[in-house]
Amino acid sequence: MEQYGRGGRQRQQGHESIIERARKHAPASSQIIGFLALLITGGVSLFIGGLTVTGIVITLVLLTPVFLFFSPILVPAGIVLFLCVAGVLTAGGAGVATMSVLSWVYNHFKGQHPRGSNQVEGAEQVRQKARDVGAQAQSKAAPGA
């Protein structure tokens, strides 16, 4: 059976038409939808980013004279505000650290062996050994003096 292509020319069986090739190599519909979603999301993000940058530039242009006029008030107020916030955060951190240490000491003396308590016991053994060596050195040095 012979096949005829466009214009009445005979087409060989091993060759495909351009349309058939395009159908074989065409992306799946899910890939097309994913690409369109990517394109739309990227466009919207770029648009919103542009609006944001534009808004920041306009705000800086309009508020720069205000900042310059009020800078003798704003700079010291900013320094005071920074120091107040730093003081509150430092006090809060010191309070948390104190509560942690007190909790650890309470649990250690209660015998619950909190994390790191074996190091404290090891330090006590080293301290006792140092006392013993010191006592030996004093006992040897005392009769000869």
Secondary structure, 3 states (H helix, E strand, C coil): CCEECHHHCEECCCCCCHHHHHHHHCCCHHHHHHHHHHHHHHHHHHHHHHHHHHHHHHHHHHHHHHHHHHHHHHHHHHHHHHHHHHHHHHHHHHHHHHHHHHHHHHHHHHCCCCCCHHHHHHHHHHHHHHHHHHHHHHHHHHHHC
